[in-house]
């Protein structure tokens, strides 16, 4: 993690697009004025406008090369110097028309502030301060260079309108960008709160299978069906929920919905054998009385606690380990199982792994993907599987997309599997039908295998914070 805002990547992309657009606009304006002054044979002004075009072009090239910080600092400094020189050399106020080129300094200062929000920088603050100071001086004095070549009032009569309109437009665009940055997370967070109460949140289920190919589990993925925007991926709203402190709210809804689903499944001869796992965020798990709320849901819906599984990510372990272990042990004492999700991607440590009362270890999809790409990746996956087996955990591999990956993990000794190879996330009704169909197929005569095929599947579901 960096010290930047969690949405800095998207912020950067928007900033690049904004500056590239501004660069193209400056190039167009500079070329237009250069053509006009060429027609009127004012060569010093033609030269100045071509310099402006060169600065904008250099900034656009730096942005296209991916050097965002360099592009912003270089273009801002260059434009600051250019505007000051232009105002003192050509834009000399007269009795009829005031100076107006210095208005662009406010635009540079505002764009600099937007960049400062993305990446805190003392250099950026210095540029902003220089722009404001230069604006004050140029707006309050008639000072000009001794060798200044003032633009005629005939030209200034039109130029003052053009510059005023352009600078005002850029200021409005910058203010709008700031408004979007400051209000979008809060607005989306408010919509998330309302979405839970309006019934817009949904659980999708992705099948999990055991080592003989029988469906035994599922992962419940949270989806938001927005009435206007359609289905919003978890990758878009989960970061907002984390930043706004809404994960306990979403996690509580998922936990309640999981228990309700288990209660519905209890009336079905096949589905009643299935377990259901729910991913619990660190902020939700650390709430005082979390384990009591879990048991309240179990009691309210009268479900078998052994059918419920809670998945914790390694971020939970950043907090004090002793209270964490105590909560886990209290939950396991009732029959609820505990899994460690995305193992290896966070704060992995054997010192805590041996102390945690776990039932299952889930191998992150990134390790599965790399397992067939390099010898080191394969060795790492084999070590993780063997570690889980030695510690007495059930080992599940996520993100299985190809038969080759499945075969490799089987050879490693992995117990359970999940991924697109076995089924994509589905609505609850579709998932139930899928399980029934798979059970029926398993009951049909099949070729002799090294191990018997179970006649009934078992399902586990877990809330995840990113698309499967």
N, C-alpha and C positions, 0 to 999 in steps of 0.2 A: 504493500500500500504506500502511496505517496502522501504528501501533505496537502495535495490539491483537493479541491472540492470533488465529491464523488461523481459529479456530472461533468468534470472538467474536460473529458474526452469529447463529449457532444458539444460542450461549450466551445472547445477549440475548433471543431469542424464548422460550427456556425460562424465563428470569428473569421476563419479563413475565407469562407464564402463571402462574408460581408466586406472584407478588405479587398478581395479580388474584384468584387463588383465596384467598390470605390475606386480601385486602380484603373479599371476600364473606363469608368466615368471621367476620371481626371485626365486620362490619355485623350479621350474624345474631346473634352473641353479645351485642353491644351492645344490640340491640333486645330480645332476650330478657330481659336484666337490667333494661333500662328498663321493660319491662312488669311485671316482678316488683316493682320498687321503686315503680312507680306503684300497684300493688295494695296495697302496704304503706304508701303515702303518704309515702315518703322522697324528697322532691322534689329535694334537693341531689344525691342519688345519681342520680336520673333525669336531671338536667341534665348530670352528668358523663358518663353513658353516652351521651347524645345527642351530646355533643361528640366522644366516641370514634367514634361512627357517622359524624359529619361528616368527621372526619379520614380515615377509611377510604374514604368515598365520594369525597372530593377526590383521594385517591391513585389510586383506580380510574379516575376521569375523566382524570387526567393520563396514566395508562398507556394508556387507550383513545385518547388524542389523539396517542400516539407519543412523548410527552416522558418517556422512561424515566429519564434521570438526574435530572430535576427531580422526578419522582414519588418516586423512591427517597430522595433527600435530604430533601424536604419531609416525607414520611410518617415517616421515621426520626426526624428532629428533633422533629416534633410528638408522636410516640408517646413519645419520651424524656422530654419535658417533662410530658406527660400522666401517665405512669406515676409519675414522681417526685412530682408533685403529689398524685396519688391515694393513693400510699403514705403520704405525710405528712399528708394530710387525712382519709382514711377508713380506710385499712388499718393501723390502729395495733395493734401486738402486745399480747396480753393474757397472763395467766398460763396460760390454757388453749390458746391458739392463736397461732402465730407469724405474722409478716408474710409474705405470699406474692405480692403483686402484683409485687414487684421481680424475680420469676423471669422475667418477660417480657423484661427487659433483656438476658438472655443470648440470647434468640431474636433480638432486634434486632441484637445484636453479631454473631451468626453470619450472619444474612442480609446484614449490611453487609460482612462479610468475603467472602462469595460475590460480591457486587457489586464489591468491590475487585479480585478476581481478573479480572473482566471488564474493568474500566476503572480503572486505578490513579489514586487520588485522595487528596490530603492531607486534604480535608474528610471523606471517608469514614473515614479512619484516626482523625481527631479524634472523630467520632461513636462509633466502636467503643470508643475509650479512655474516652469519657465514660460510655458504657453500663456498662463494666466497673467503673469507679470508683464510679458511683452504686450498682451492685449490691453492691459490697463495703460501702459505707457503710450502706445500708438493711438489709443482712443482719446487720450487726454492731452496730447501735444500735437503741434504742427511740425515737429522736427523733421528735417530732410537732410540727405547727404549733400555736401557742398557741390558735388558734380551731378546732382539729380537731374533727370530728364522727365519732368511731369507730363502725364498723359493729358491731352487736350480735353476741355470740358465737353466737346461734342461727342467724344468717345465715352467719357465718364458718365454722361447722361444715361446711356444705355447699360454700360458695365455695372453701375451701382445697383440697378435693378436685378441684373443677372446674378451678381454675387450675393445679394441679400436673399434672393429666392433660394439659391442653391444651399447657402449656409443654413438657412432656416429649415430646409428640407432634410439636410443631413442631421441637424440637431433633433428634429422630430423622429427620424429613424433611430437615432441613438437612444433617445428617451424610451421609445417603444421597445427596443431591445432590452434595456434595463428593466422595464416593467415586466417583460416576459420572464426574465431571469428571476426576479424577486417574487413574482406571483404564481408562476407555473407549479413549483413543487407544492405550495400551500393549497392552490386550487385543486391539484390532483389528489392531494392528501385528503382534502375535504370530500371530494368525490368518492374516494375509497371508503371513507366512513359511511357515507350515504349508501354506497353500493352494497355493503354488508347488510344493512337494514332493508334495502329494497329487493334483496334476493338476486342480485346480479352476479354474485360469486358462484362458481361451479367447481366440482371436483371431477377430474378425468382420471381414468385408471389405466395403467400400463401393465401388461402381464409379466409375471416372473415365473420361471420354471426351475425344476430341480435337475439333478444330474442324469435322470433317465427321461427327460423331456416332458414331464407332467407339469401342467400349470399348478403352481402352489402359492403364488403370491401376486401382488400388484403394487404399483406405486401410484398414489393419488396425487395428481398434479393440479395445483390451483390455477384456475382460469377466471378471467373477468370478462363477462359478456356485457359490454357497454351498449346502452340503447341507441346511441348515435354513432359511435366509433367502431362498433363491432367488437370482436374478441381482441382484447389487449394482452399481449404476451407478458408473462411474469417478469421477464427481463426489463420491461418498461416501468412496471408499477412496484415491484418488490424493493428496488433501491430507494424509491420515494417513501415507501412505507417504513423502511429501516431508518431513513434520515428523520422522518417525522415521528418516530416512536410508535408506529401503528402495528408492528409485528405481533405484539401480544393480542391485539384485537383480531387480526387475520388468523393467527394461530389458534386462538380460542374458538373461532368459527369453524376452522378445519377440524379441530379436535371434537367439537360437538357433532359436526356433520359425520365424522367417521364413526362415532358411537351410534348415531342414529342409523347409519347404513348397516352396521353390524346387527342392530335390532331387527331391521327389515330382513336381512339375510338369515336370521335365526329361524325363520319359518320355512326355509327352503332346504330340502334334504341334501343338496349339494353345497350351496353357498353357506350353510350353517357350519360347515367344517373349516371355513376360511378365516385366516387371521388378517388383521388390518393394521398397518403401521403408519404413523403420522410423524412427519418431521417437525421438530420443535426448535425454534430459533433460540439463540443465547439469551436475548432480552426477555423472551417469554419464560424460559426455564428458570431464570434468576429471580422472577417475581416471587415474593414471599407467599407461601401457601399454594404454589403451583401444583404440587402433588395432591393436595386436598381437592383442588378443582377437578383434576383428572378423575379421582375416585368418585367425586360427586356425579360426573357425567356417566361413569360406569354404572353407578347405582341407580341413577335416574332412568336410564334406558334398559336396565336389568340385563346387561350383556355379560358374557363370560370374560373376565379380565385376561385370561390366557390367550384370547383371540386378538388382543390389542398390543401393538408394538410401537414404541416411541423411538424415533431416530434423532440422535444428537450429532451436531457437527463438532469439529475440534475447537471451534471458537468458544464453545461453552467452557472449555478447560482453561481459558485465559483467566477466569475468575478463581477464587479460592477453591482449591480442589476438595477440601474436607466437606464443606456443605454440599457440594455437587454430588460427591459419593454418597452422602447421607440421604439425599433426595432419591437418588437412583436405587439405593438399597430398599428404601421404604416402598417404592413403586414395585420393585421386583418381588418383594415379600408378598404382594397381593396376586402375583401371577403375571403381571405385565412384563413383557420382555423389552430389553434395551439394545439398540444397535448404534454403532458408531459409523456415521455417514461420511462419504468422501475421504476415506482414510488416506493419509499421506500428503494432502494438499494444504494442511495448516500447521499445527503445532505438534506434529507427531513426535512422540517420545516414549521409549520403552518404560521409563520410570513411572509414567502415569498409566500406561496401558495395562501394566500388571496390577494396578490398584483399582481399576474401574470394574464395577460389576456389570459386564457386558454379556450379551448373548450372541450378537452378530457383528461381523466386520464387513463393511461395504467398500469394495475397491473402486476408486473414482474412475470415470470413463476415460480420463486423460491417460492413465496408466494402461488401460485396455487398448487404446488406440496405438500407443507406442510399443506394445508388447511384440508386434510383428514387424516393426519398423527398424529395430536395432537389437543387437545381442544384449546390450546393456538394459534396454527396456524389457526384454524377455526375462532376463535374470532378476530384475527388480520385482516383476509380477510374481515370479516363482517364489521369491523370498517372502513377499507379503502373504501369499496364500499359505506357505508353510508356517509362517509365524502365527497366523490365525488358527491354523489346525493345532499347533503345539500348545496354544493357550486355551484350546477348547472352544473356540468360537465357530459359529457357522459363517462361512465366507461366501459373500455374494458379489458378483462382478456386474457393474453397470455398463451401459453403452455398447452392448454386443450388437454389431451390425452385420457381421459376415460369418459364414460357416467356419472359416479358418480361425477366426478369433474364438468362436465357441469351442472348436476342437482343441485349441491350444490351452484354454482355461480348464477344459475337462481333464486334459493330460496333467495339468498342474495340481489337480485335486480339488478344484473349486466346487462348492456344493450347489450353489444357486446362481441363476443368470437372469439378466434383464436387458432389453434393448429392442431396437426396431426389427431385428431378426425374428423376434417372437411376437411382435405386435406393437402397434403405435398406441398412444393414449386414446381412450375412448370414454364416452359417456357411460354412466352407471348401467343403464339399460342395455347398451351394446356390449359392455363388458360382461354382464351377467349372461347374455345370450352366447357370447364367445366361450365362456367357461362351460356352459351347458353343452355346446357343440363339441368342445374338446373332450369333455367327459364321455359323451356318447361315442366319439371316435375311438377313445382309449378302451372302451368296453368291447369294441369289435375285435374279431380274431386278427392277430398281428403276427408277423414273423417272430421266430424265437430270438430273444435277446439275452444278453449276459445277465441282465437283472430284470425282475418282473416289473410290469407297468402298473402303477397305482390306478384304481378305478375312479377315484375322486380327487379333484385338485384342491389345493389350499392356496389361499390368496393373502398377500400382505400389501398394504398401500401406504405410501408415504408422501407427504407434502414436500415438494421441492420448490426452490426459489428461482429456477431458470428452466427454460424449455427443455424437454427430454430430447 
